[in-house]
Amino acid sequence: MAFISSGYDPAKPMKDRITDIGPRYYEEFYPPIIKKNKGKWLYHEILEPGIIERVAESGDKLYVIRVGGCRLMSISHIREIMEIADKYCDGYVRWTTRNNVEFMVPDSKDKAMALKDDLLSRKQPGGCYKFPIGGTGASISNIVHTQGWIHCHTPATDASGTVKATLDVLFDQWENMKLPAKLRVSMACCLNMCGAVHCSDIAILGYHRKPPMIDAEYIDKMCEIPLAVAACPTGAIKPAKYELPDGTKVNSVSVNEPRCMFCGNCYTMCPSMPLADTEGDGIVLMAGGKISNRIDAPKFSKVVVAFIPNEQPRWPTMTTTIKRMVDTYSADANKYERLGQWAERIGWEKFFEKCELEFTHHLIDDFRDPAYYTWRQTSNFKFT
């Protein structure tokens, strides 16, 4: 009743609403052509890699140019994007979920082609494109990734660095559409997986191999022991007493190493339980996942390379392995066949053989029955 007496109307929750909590309603930011034709688009056509023509029932046409962006952008780079959008797109621009930037030009194909030439003329001092065009159709789109060493406390590898190194070796597959089908690459810098690597054609995953270290001298001063215990998803941490070299007994914790899955949740709650380790941290490669229901059900990614050490700044073993997988898939798969569908058609044994990957018993799933038969992994109709 307090809300009612203050003027709040449950039937009209937005009426007279005055607040700065939460984002503005997204429809306020639609370009006029999109607002006018929302829900009334007839079809779209990819004119060339990275350039899409969208046609509405009204006859309106929208030309979209997709360029590769980075997850962490400088202010000066964003300002340059805004200047381009003001010049060619009436001030409208959008970012995709994979960190691509899309410039939208209404009605004028000539203006869109002029924008294309302008974008390709802008280069970094080293000679590479500031705004590489591509990522549409049967190609590799931008790599969605997490924060890595630059801005996260539990990574086992870097995100921006591994993604940049990978895209450098796959750039030819970004700017053309010669793959059998679209290929989605994702990256997560630890197995908490902010990067959605569980359902990608190819996934890069940072992986810790050692349990957290315990700084017993400071843990009781810096951490709430019950919070550190409760943070563990596998129940591997329990309270313990520890005797310091001077004989002082302090409250601490112990870790049941066989139960630890190296997620870093404890370090999130307690900075006296660091997880990072030079030799123990590295990269796992996964393959074969997809989200779409097209042709068959969505698939989970499978681990195909158990461990690759961190080799910063260019990660040559990782990038060489990924390029070999992509080139093999490109040469051997049928048209419209995603990487996981190709692997299942030829058999995973042949996948490892063709991609020159070592198979070990560590890669064998041991949880598929009964989960394999009972998990609802798709929105397709399923008889029960």
Secondary structure, 3 states (H helix, E strand, C coil): CHHHHCCCCCCCCCCCCCCCCCCCCHHHHCCHHHHHHCCCEEEEEEEECCEEEEEECCCCEEEEEEEECCCCCCHHHHHHHHHHHHHHCCCCEEECCCCEEEEEEECCHHHHHHHHHHHHHCECCCCCECCCECCCCCCECCCEECCHHHCCCCCCCCCHHHHHHHHHHCHHHHCCCCCCCCECEEEECCCCCCCCHHHCCEEEEEECCCCCCCCHHHHHHHCCHHHHHHHCCCCCEEEEEEECCCCCEEEEEEECHHHCCCCCHHHHHCCCCCCCCCCCCEEEEEECCECCCCCCCCECCEEEEEEEECCCCCCHHHHHHHHHHHHHHHHHCCCCCCHHHHHHHHCHHHHHHHCCCCCCHHHCCCCHHHHHHHCCCCCCCCCC
